[in-house]
Amino acid sequence: MKSHDTILKIYSLYHHPKYLVWDPLRIARTFIQHEDLELISLLSALLAFGGVKQILGSVERLLERLKCTSGGLIQLLKSEPREELLAQALFEKL
């Protein structure tokens, strides 16, 4: 039980947006729909190479190219031609 209490204490101290300044999850938190959160988190993980500033910049540029900076990512990818759209956004120099 002691470890559970310790985990809850740490969670209550650090589960705050101010600690996400240098974390790609900062971008994910701008999305509202659950499906968008999952997808942007996956895209962030796929682009997670290099320094934190580089990762954040890559994710932000990808979302700008997709014209999807605050939601609607799933809806965008359901549209046609989604494969071309995503491929162009991902494989152009980020």
C-alpha positions as CSV (number, residue, x, y, z in Angstrom):
1,M,0.0,0.0,0.0
2,K,2.9,2.3,0.6
3,S,4.1,2.3,-3.0
4,H,0.5,3.0,-4.1
5,D,0.4,6.1,-1.9
6,T,3.8,7.2,-3.1
7,I,2.7,6.9,-6.7
8,L,-0.5,8.9,-6.0
9,K,1.6,11.6,-4.3
10,I,4.0,11.9,-7.2
11,Y,1.0,11.9,-9.6
12,S,-0.7,14.7,-7.7
13,L,2.6,16.8,-7.7
14,Y,3.6,16.4,-11.3
15,H,0.3,15.8,-13.3
16,H,0.1,19.4,-14.4
17,P,0.4,21.0,-17.9
18,K,3.3,23.2,-16.7
19,Y,5.5,20.0,-16.8
20,L,4.6,19.3,-20.4
21,V,6.5,22.3,-21.9
22,W,9.2,20.1,-23.4
23,D,7.1,17.0,-23.9
24,P,5.3,16.1,-27.2
25,L,2.2,15.3,-25.1
26,R,1.9,19.1,-24.9
27,I,0.7,19.0,-28.5
28,A,-1.6,16.1,-27.9
29,R,-3.4,17.9,-25.1
30,T,-4.6,20.5,-27.7
31,F,-6.8,17.8,-29.3
32,I,-10.2,17.1,-27.8
33,Q,-11.5,13.9,-29.3
34,H,-10.1,10.7,-27.9
35,E,-9.3,9.3,-31.3
36,D,-7.3,12.4,-32.2
37,L,-5.3,12.1,-29.0
38,E,-4.3,8.5,-29.7
39,L,-3.3,9.3,-33.3
40,I,-1.3,12.5,-32.5
41,S,0.4,10.6,-29.7
42,L,1.4,7.9,-32.1
43,L,2.6,10.4,-34.7
44,S,4.6,12.1,-32.0
45,A,6.2,8.9,-31.0
46,L,7.0,8.0,-34.6
47,L,8.8,11.4,-35.0
48,A,10.6,11.1,-31.7
49,F,14.2,11.3,-32.7
50,G,16.7,14.0,-31.9
51,G,16.3,16.7,-29.3
52,V,13.0,17.7,-27.7
53,K,12.9,21.0,-29.7
54,Q,13.3,19.1,-32.9
55,I,10.6,16.6,-32.0
56,L,8.1,19.3,-31.1
57,G,9.0,21.2,-34.3
58,S,8.5,18.1,-36.5
59,V,5.1,17.3,-34.9
60,E,3.9,21.0,-35.2
61,R,5.1,21.2,-38.9
62,L,3.3,17.9,-39.7
63,L,0.1,19.2,-38.2
64,E,0.4,22.5,-40.1
65,R,0.8,20.6,-43.3
66,L,-2.2,18.6,-42.6
67,K,-4.0,21.8,-41.6
68,C,-5.1,20.2,-38.4
69,T,-3.6,21.9,-35.4
70,S,-6.4,21.5,-32.8
71,G,-8.6,18.6,-33.8
72,G,-10.3,16.8,-36.5
73,L,-7.2,14.6,-37.4
74,I,-9.3,11.4,-37.6
75,Q,-11.9,13.0,-39.8
76,L,-9.2,14.4,-42.1
77,L,-7.6,10.9,-42.4
78,K,-11.0,9.4,-43.2
79,S,-11.3,11.7,-46.2
80,E,-9.9,10.8,-49.6
81,P,-7.1,10.5,-50.7
82,R,-5.9,10.0,-47.1
83,E,-2.8,7.9,-48.0
84,E,-1.4,10.5,-50.3
85,L,-2.2,13.3,-47.9
86,L,-0.4,11.6,-45.0
87,A,2.5,10.4,-47.1
88,Q,3.1,13.9,-48.4
89,A,2.9,15.4,-45.0
90,L,5.2,12.8,-43.4
91,F,7.8,12.4,-46.1
92,E,8.4,16.0,-47.1
93,K,11.2,17.4,-45.1
94,L,9.9,18.0,-41.6
